[in-house]
Amino acid sequence: MPTDTTIGKWRDPLCSCYKYGCCHPLFLNACCCQQILLAQIMTRLKLTACGKSSETTDKWRYTFRIMVVLTIVYYTLKIMLPDFLLEERGFLMPTGKYVTVLVILNHFISVAFFCYCCYILTLTRRFIRERDGIPATSSLEDACVSIWCSCCVISQCALQTANYEFLRAECCSNTGIVTMSLEQESNECPSHIELV
């Protein structure tokens, strides 16, 4: 549950990803692999990979795995598929109908993955805002900051859902913090962890 200090306001301002230094897992994930940090936040909040609340079912347990697989598949496809920018940078590219299709597919996958990430980040931030009673300055606030400043938004959401003053952070765990056993996760998130 949110604490009295987090009701009605964000615990930290928007640009707080550097709060614990550049070697902290929060900063590293926010800058280098935002999808992993977002998946950790969504798991803490018991949200599905579609950004929907899943308190009554166990679907939230798979959020981290789904996001990791999607991220790996995305970056693998980005590496394998040709990009027209390579030709502009001096790399020789084979030409033909199939290469054009692959380039178009590459860009379609990029746009689709970007839209998906912005959509679930918007839903996650809105969920946190509504849960903690944080007012929005505009009806489009969550969407706008998620699109234009995702690194900062993900950090702010992570700082709102876990108190890193008392918890040790991890880069590659389901929740991004070291304290939860599987048994604790299945029952409920303990309030002393300040997750939700």
VEXFIMI-760968 format. One line per 2 residues: number of its first residue (from 1); for each residue x, y, z of N, C-alpha, C. Coordinates in nm, 2 decimals, padded with zeros to 4 digits. Layout:
NUM = X Y Z X Y Z X Y Z | ...
//
This chain:
1 = 00.08 -00.12 00.00 00.00 00.00 00.00 00.09 00.12 00.00 | 00.04 00.23 -00.06 00.11 00.36 -00.05 00.12 00.41 00.09
3 = 00.23 00.47 00.12 00.25 00.53 00.25 00.20 00.67 00.26 | 00.19 00.73 00.38 00.13 00.86 00.39 00.22 00.96 00.31
5 = 00.35 00.94 00.30 00.44 01.03 00.23 00.42 01.03 00.08 | 00.36 00.92 00.03 00.34 00.91 -00.12 00.20 00.94 -00.16
7 = 00.10 00.96 -00.07 -00.03 00.99 -00.11 -00.04 01.13 -00.16 | -00.10 01.14 -00.28 -00.12 01.27 -00.34 -00.01 01.34 -00.41
9 = 00.11 01.28 -00.41 00.23 01.34 -00.48 00.33 01.23 -00.51 | 00.41 01.26 -00.61 00.52 01.17 -00.64 00.63 01.18 -00.54
11 = 00.68 01.07 -00.50 00.79 01.06 -00.40 00.91 01.14 -00.45 | 00.94 01.13 -00.58 01.06 01.20 -00.64 01.01 01.27 -00.76
13 = 01.09 01.37 -00.80 01.05 01.44 -00.92 01.08 01.36 -01.05 | 01.04 01.41 -01.16 01.05 01.33 -01.29 01.19 01.29 -01.32
15 = 01.28 01.38 -01.31 01.42 01.35 -01.35 01.51 01.30 -01.23 | 01.47 01.19 -01.18 01.54 01.13 -01.06 01.61 01.00 -01.09
17 = 01.63 00.97 -01.21 01.70 00.84 -01.24 01.84 00.83 -01.19 | 01.90 00.94 -01.17 02.04 00.95 -01.12 02.05 00.95 -00.97
19 = 01.94 00.95 -00.90 01.93 00.97 -00.75 02.03 00.89 -00.67 | 02.05 00.76 -00.71 02.14 00.67 -00.63 02.27 00.65 -00.70
21 = 02.30 00.73 -00.80 02.43 00.72 -00.87 02.42 00.64 -01.00 | 02.53 00.65 -01.08 02.53 00.59 -01.21 02.55 00.44 -01.21
23 = 02.59 00.38 -01.10 02.61 00.23 -01.09 02.49 00.16 -01.03 | 02.39 00.23 -00.99 02.27 00.17 -00.93 02.19 00.10 -01.03
25 = 02.13 -00.02 -01.00 02.05 -00.09 -01.10 01.93 00.00 -01.16 | 01.88 00.09 -01.08 01.77 00.17 -01.12 01.82 00.26 -01.24
27 = 01.93 00.32 -01.23 01.99 00.41 -01.33 02.03 00.32 -01.46 | 02.09 00.21 -01.43 02.14 00.12 -01.54 02.02 00.07 -01.62
29 = 01.92 00.02 -01.56 01.80 -00.03 -01.63 01.72 00.09 -01.70 | 01.71 00.20 -01.63 01.64 00.31 -01.69 01.70 00.36 -01.82
31 = 01.84 00.36 -01.82 01.91 00.41 -01.93 01.94 00.31 -02.04 | 01.97 00.19 -02.00 02.01 00.08 -02.09 01.90 -00.02 -02.13
33 = 01.81 -00.05 -02.05 01.71 -00.15 -02.08 01.58 -00.11 -02.01 | 01.51 -00.01 -02.06 01.39 00.04 -02.00 01.28 -00.07 -01.99
35 = 01.27 -00.15 -02.08 01.16 -00.25 -02.08 01.18 -00.35 -01.96 | 01.30 -00.38 -01.92 01.32 -00.47 -01.81 01.27 -00.40 -01.68
37 = 01.31 -00.27 -01.66 01.27 -00.20 -01.54 01.12 -00.18 -01.54 | 01.06 -00.15 -01.66 00.91 -00.14 -01.67 00.85 -00.27 -01.63
39 = 00.90 -00.38 -01.67 00.84 -00.52 -01.64 00.85 -00.54 -01.49 | 00.96 -00.50 -01.43 00.98 -00.51 -01.28 00.87 -00.43 -01.21
41 = 00.85 -00.31 -01.25 00.75 -00.22 -01.19 00.61 -00.28 -01.21 | 00.58 -00.33 -01.32 00.45 -00.39 -01.35 00.43 -00.52 -01.27
43 = 00.54 -00.59 -01.24 00.53 -00.71 -01.16 00.50 -00.67 -01.01 | 00.57 -00.57 -00.97 00.54 -00.52 -00.83 00.39 -00.47 -00.81
45 = 00.34 -00.42 -00.92 00.20 -00.37 -00.91 00.10 -00.47 -00.95 | 00.14 -00.59 -00.98 00.06 -00.70 -01.02 -00.02 -00.67 -01.15
47 = 00.05 -00.61 -01.25 -00.01 -00.58 -01.37 00.03 -00.68 -01.48 | -00.06 -00.71 -01.57 -00.02 -00.80 -01.68 00.07 -00.73 -01.78
49 = 00.11 -00.81 -01.88 00.20 -00.75 -01.98 00.12 -00.66 -02.07 | -00.01 -00.65 -02.06 -00.10 -00.56 -02.13 -00.13 -00.43 -02.05
51 = -00.07 -00.43 -01.93 -00.09 -00.31 -01.84 -00.22 -00.31 -01.76 | -00.28 -00.42 -01.76 -00.41 -00.43 -01.68 -00.39 -00.49 -01.55
53 = -00.47 -00.45 -01.45 -00.46 -00.50 -01.31 -00.50 -00.65 -01.31 | -00.42 -00.73 -01.24 -00.44 -00.87 -01.23 -00.44 -00.93 -01.09
55 = -00.49 -00.86 -01.00 -00.49 -00.89 -00.86 -00.56 -01.03 -00.83 | -00.67 -01.05 -00.90 -00.75 -01.17 -00.88 -00.69 -01.30 -00.94
57 = -00.61 -01.28 -01.04 -00.55 -01.40 -01.11 -00.40 -01.39 -01.10 | -00.33 -01.50 -01.15 -00.18 -01.51 -01.14 -00.12 -01.46 -01.27
59 = -00.19 -01.40 -01.36 -00.13 -01.35 -01.49 -00.02 -01.26 -01.47 | -00.02 -01.18 -01.36 00.09 -01.08 -01.34 00.22 -01.15 -01.31
61 = 00.22 -01.28 -01.27 00.35 -01.35 -01.25 00.43 -01.37 -01.38 | 00.36 -01.36 -01.49 00.43 -01.39 -01.62 00.48 -01.26 -01.69
63 = 00.44 -01.14 -01.63 00.47 -01.01 -01.69 00.62 -01.00 -01.72 | 00.70 -01.03 -01.62 00.85 -01.01 -01.64 00.90 -01.10 -01.75
65 = 00.86 -01.22 -01.75 00.91 -01.32 -01.85 00.86 -01.27 -01.99 | 00.74 -01.23 -02.00 00.69 -01.19 -02.13 00.76 -01.07 -02.18
67 = 00.78 -00.97 -02.10 00.85 -00.85 -02.14 01.00 -00.88 -02.18 | 01.07 -00.97 -02.10 01.20 -01.01 -02.14 01.21 -01.08 -02.27
69 = 01.12 -01.17 -02.30 01.11 -01.24 -02.42 01.08 -01.14 -02.54 | 00.99 -01.05 -02.52 00.95 -00.96 -02.62 01.07 -00.87 -02.65
71 = 01.14 -00.83 -02.55 01.26 -00.74 -02.57 01.37 -00.81 -02.64 | 01.40 -00.94 -02.61 01.50 -01.02 -02.67 01.47 -01.04 -02.82
73 = 01.34 -01.07 -02.84 01.29 -01.10 -02.98 01.31 -00.97 -03.06 | 01.27 -00.85 -03.00 01.27 -00.73 -03.07 01.42 -00.69 -03.11
75 = 01.51 -00.70 -03.02 01.65 -00.66 -03.05 01.72 -00.76 -03.14 | 01.68 -00.89 -03.13 01.73 -00.99 -03.23 01.68 -00.96 -03.37
77 = 01.55 -00.93 -03.39 01.50 -00.89 -03.52 01.57 -00.76 -03.57 | 01.59 -00.67 -03.48 01.65 -00.54 -03.52 01.79 -00.57 -03.58
79 = 01.86 -00.66 -03.52 02.00 -00.69 -03.56 02.00 -00.77 -03.69 | 01.90 -00.86 -03.71 01.89 -00.95 -03.83 01.84 -00.88 -03.95
81 = 01.74 -00.79 -03.93 01.68 -00.72 -04.05 01.76 -00.60 -04.10 | 01.77 -00.58 -04.23 01.84 -00.47 -04.28 01.77 -00.34 -04.25
83 = 01.85 -00.23 -04.26 01.80 -00.10 -04.23 01.86 -00.01 -04.34 | 01.77 00.08 -04.39 01.82 00.17 -04.50 01.92 00.27 -04.46
85 = 01.93 00.29 -04.33 02.03 00.39 -04.27 02.17 00.33 -04.29 | 02.19 00.20 -04.30 02.32 00.15 -04.31 02.38 00.19 -04.45
87 = 02.30 00.20 -04.55 02.35 00.24 -04.68 02.39 00.38 -04.68 | 02.32 00.47 -04.60 02.36 00.61 -04.59 02.49 00.62 -04.52
89 = 02.52 00.53 -04.43 02.64 00.54 -04.35 02.76 00.47 -04.42 | 02.75 00.43 -04.54 02.86 00.38 -04.62 02.86 00.23 -04.63
91 = 02.77 00.15 -04.57 02.77 00.01 -04.58 02.70 -00.03 -04.71 | 02.76 -00.13 -04.78 02.70 -00.18 -04.90 02.58 -00.27 -04.87
93 = 02.47 -00.25 -04.93 02.35 -00.32 -04.91 02.31 -00.39 -05.03 | 02.27 -00.52 -05.02 02.21 -00.59 -05.14 02.08 -00.52 -05.17
95 = 02.04 -00.52 -05.30 01.92 -00.46 -05.34 01.82 -00.56 -05.39 | 01.70 -00.53 -05.41 01.60 -00.62 -05.46 01.47 -00.60 -05.38
97 = 01.37 -00.68 -05.43 01.24 -00.67 -05.38 01.23 -00.72 -05.23 | 01.31 -00.83 -05.21 01.30 -00.89 -05.07 01.37 -00.80 -04.97
99 = 01.48 -00.73 -05.01 01.54 -00.64 -04.91 01.45 -00.53 -04.88 | 01.38 -00.48 -04.97 01.28 -00.37 -04.95 01.18 -00.41 -04.85
101 = 01.13 -00.53 -04.87 01.02 -00.59 -04.78 01.08 -00.60 -04.64 | 01.21 -00.65 -04.63 01.27 -00.66 -04.50 01.29 -00.53 -04.43
103 = 01.33 -00.43 -04.50 01.35 -00.29 -04.45 01.22 -00.24 -04.40 | 01.11 -00.26 -04.47 00.98 -00.21 -04.43 00.93 -00.29 -04.30
105 = 00.96 -00.42 -04.30 00.93 -00.50 -04.18 01.01 -00.46 -04.06 | 01.13 -00.42 -04.08 01.22 -00.37 -03.97 01.15 -00.25 -03.91
107 = 01.11 -00.15 -04.00 01.05 -00.03 -03.94 00.92 -00.05 -03.88 | 00.84 -00.14 -03.94 00.71 -00.18 -03.88 00.73 -00.23 -03.74
109 = 00.82 -00.32 -03.72 00.85 -00.38 -03.59 00.89 -00.28 -03.49 | 00.98 -00.19 -03.54 01.03 -00.08 -03.45 00.91 00.01 -03.40
111 = 00.83 00.05 -03.49 00.71 00.14 -03.46 00.62 00.06 -03.37 | 00.59 -00.06 -03.40 00.50 -00.14 -03.31 00.55 -00.16 -03.17
113 = 00.68 -00.19 -03.16 00.74 -00.21 -03.03 00.74 -00.08 -02.95 | 00.77 00.03 -03.02 00.77 00.16 -02.95 00.63 00.20 -02.90
115 = 00.53 00.18 -02.99 00.39 00.20 -02.95 00.35 00.12 -02.83 | 00.38 -00.01 -02.83 00.35 -00.10 -02.72 00.41 -00.05 -02.59
117 = 00.54 -00.02 -02.60 00.61 00.02 -02.48 00.55 00.15 -02.42 | 00.52 00.25 -02.51 00.46 00.37 -02.46 00.32 00.35 -02.41
119 = 00.25 00.26 -02.47 00.11 00.23 -02.42 00.12 00.17 -02.28 | 00.20 00.07 -02.26 00.20 00.01 -02.13 00.26 00.10 -02.02
121 = 00.36 00.18 -02.06 00.42 00.28 -01.97 00.31 00.38 -01.93 | 00.23 00.42 -02.02 00.12 00.52 -01.99 00.02 00.45 -01.89
123 = -00.02 00.33 -01.92 -00.11 00.26 -01.83 -00.05 00.24 -01.69 | 00.08 00.20 -01.69 00.14 00.18 -01.56 00.15 00.31 -01.48
125 = 00.19 00.42 -01.54 00.20 00.55 -01.47 00.06 00.59 -01.42 | -00.04 00.58 -01.51 -00.18 00.61 -01.47 -00.22 00.53 -01.35
127 = -00.19 00.40 -01.35 -00.23 00.31 -01.24 -00.17 00.36 -01.11 | -00.04 00.40 -01.11 00.03 00.45 -00.99 -00.03 00.58 -00.95
129 = -00.05 00.67 -01.05 -00.11 00.80 -01.01 -00.25 00.78 -00.95 | -00.33 00.70 -01.00 -00.47 00.68 -00.95 -00.46 00.61 -00.81
131 = -00.37 00.51 -00.80 -00.36 00.44 -00.67 -00.31 00.53 -00.56 | -00.22 00.62 -00.59 -00.16 00.71 -00.49 -00.23 00.84 -00.48
133 = -00.34 00.86 -00.56 -00.41 00.99 -00.55 -00.33 01.11 -00.60 | -00.25 01.09 -00.70 -00.17 01.20 -00.76 -00.24 01.26 -00.87
135 = -00.27 01.39 -00.86 -00.35 01.46 -00.96 -00.26 01.48 -01.09 | -00.33 01.47 -01.20 -00.26 01.50 -01.33 -00.29 01.64 -01.37
137 = -00.19 01.70 -01.44 -00.20 01.84 -01.48 -00.28 01.85 -01.61 | -00.29 01.73 -01.68 -00.37 01.73 -01.81 -00.42 01.58 -01.83
139 = -00.52 01.57 -01.91 -00.57 01.43 -01.94 -00.47 01.35 -02.02 | -00.38 01.42 -02.09 -00.27 01.36 -02.17 -00.14 01.35 -02.10
141 = -00.13 01.39 -01.98 00.00 01.39 -01.91 00.08 01.26 -01.91 | 00.01 01.15 -01.88 00.08 01.02 -01.87 00.13 00.98 -02.01
143 = 00.05 01.00 -02.11 00.09 00.96 -02.25 00.20 01.05 -02.29 | 00.19 01.18 -02.27 00.30 01.27 -02.32 00.43 01.25 -02.26
145 = 00.44 01.23 -02.13 00.57 01.21 -02.06 00.62 01.07 -02.09 | 00.53 00.98 -02.12 00.58 00.84 -02.15 00.64 00.84 -02.29
147 = 00.59 00.92 -02.38 00.65 00.92 -02.52 00.78 01.00 -02.52 | 00.78 01.12 -02.46 00.89 01.21 -02.47 01.00 01.19 -02.37
149 = 00.97 01.13 -02.26 01.07 01.12 -02.15 01.06 00.98 -02.08 | 01.06 00.88 -02.15 01.04 00.74 -02.09 01.14 00.70 -01.99
151 = 01.26 00.74 -02.01 01.37 00.70 -01.91 01.33 00.76 -01.77 | 01.30 00.89 -01.77 01.26 00.96 -01.65 01.13 00.91 -01.59
153 = 01.03 00.88 -01.67 00.91 00.83 -01.62 00.92 00.69 -01.56 | 01.00 00.60 -01.62 01.02 00.47 -01.57 01.09 00.48 -01.43
155 = 01.19 00.57 -01.42 01.26 00.59 -01.30 01.17 00.64 -01.19 | 01.09 00.74 -01.22 00.99 00.79 -01.13 00.89 00.68 -01.08
157 = 00.85 00.60 -01.17 00.75 00.49 -01.13 00.82 00.39 -01.04 | 00.95 00.36 -01.07 01.02 00.26 -00.99 01.05 00.32 -00.85
159 = 01.08 00.45 -00.84 01.10 00.51 -00.71 00.97 00.52 -00.63 | 00.86 00.53 -00.70 00.73 00.54 -00.64 00.68 00.40 -00.58
161 = 00.73 00.30 -00.65 00.68 00.16 -00.61 00.77 00.08 -00.52 | 00.89 00.13 -00.50 00.99 00.06 -00.41 01.08 00.17 -00.34
163 = 01.10 00.15 -00.22 01.19 00.25 -00.14 01.33 00.19 -00.14 | 01.41 00.24 -00.23 01.55 00.19 -00.25 01.64 00.23 -00.13
165 = 01.59 00.32 -00.04 01.67 00.35 00.08 01.68 00.23 00.17 | 01.58 00.14 00.16 01.57 00.03 00.25 01.58 -00.11 00.18
167 = 01.57 -00.10 00.05 01.57 -00.23 -00.03 01.69 -00.23 -00.13 | 01.75 -00.35 -00.14 01.86 -00.36 -00.24 01.80 -00.39 -00.37
169 = 01.85 -00.31 -00.47 01.80 -00.33 -00.61 01.88 -00.43 -00.69 | 01.81 -00.49 -00.78 01.88 -00.59 -00.87 01.84 -00.55 -01.02
171 = 01.93 -00.58 -01.11 01.90 -00.55 -01.25 01.81 -00.65 -01.31 | 01.82 -00.77 -01.28 01.75 -00.88 -01.36 01.67 -00.97 -01.27
173 = 01.59 -00.92 -01.18 01.50 -01.00 -01.11 01.36 -00.97 -01.15 | 01.26 -01.05 -01.11 01.12 -01.02 -01.14 01.07 -00.88 -01.10
175 = 01.11 -00.85 -00.97 01.06 -00.72 -00.92 01.17 -00.61 -00.91 | 01.29 -00.65 -00.93 01.40 -00.55 -00.93 01.45 -00.52 -00.79
177 = 01.40 -00.59 -00.69 01.45 -00.58 -00.56 01.47 -00.71 -00.49 | 01.55 -00.72 -00.39 01.58 -00.84 -00.32 01.51 -00.85 -00.19
179 = 01.40 -00.91 -00.18 01.33 -00.93 -00.05 01.22 -01.03 -00.07 | 01.17 -01.05 -00.18 01.05 -01.13 -00.20 01.08 -01.28 -00.22
181 = 01.02 -01.36 -00.14 01.03 -01.50 -00.17 00.91 -01.54 -00.26 | 00.91 -01.65 -00.32 00.79 -01.69 -00.41 00.67 -01.70 -00.32
183 = 00.68 -01.75 -00.20 00.57 -01.77 -00.11 00.51 -01.63 -00.08 | 00.59 -01.53 -00.05 00.54 -01.40 -00.02 00.47 -01.34 -00.14
185 = 00.52 -01.36 -00.26 00.46 -01.31 -00.38 00.32 -01.36 -00.40 | 00.31 -01.49 -00.38 00.18 -01.56 -00.40 00.07 -01.51 -00.30
187 = 00.11 -01.49 -00.18 00.01 -01.44 -00.08 -00.03 -01.30 -00.10 | 00.07 -01.21 -00.08 00.05 -01.07 -00.11 00.19 -01.00 -00.09
189 = 00.20 -00.88 -00.14 00.32 -00.81 -00.13 00.32 -00.75 00.01 | 00.42 -00.79 00.09 00.43 -00.74 00.23 00.43 -00.58 00.24
191 = 00.36 -00.52 00.33 00.36 -00.38 00.34 00.49 -00.32 00.38 | 00.58 -00.39 00.45 00.70 -00.34 00.49 00.80 -00.32 00.38
193 = 00.77 -00.37 00.26 00.85 -00.36 00.15 00.82 -00.23 00.07 | 00.70 -00.18 00.10 00.66 -00.06 00.03 00.66 -00.07 -00.12
195 = 00.60 -00.18 -00.17 00.59 -00.20 -00.31 00.47 -00.14 -00.37 | 00.36 -00.16 -00.32 00.24 -00.11 -00.38 00.16 -00.02 -00.28
//
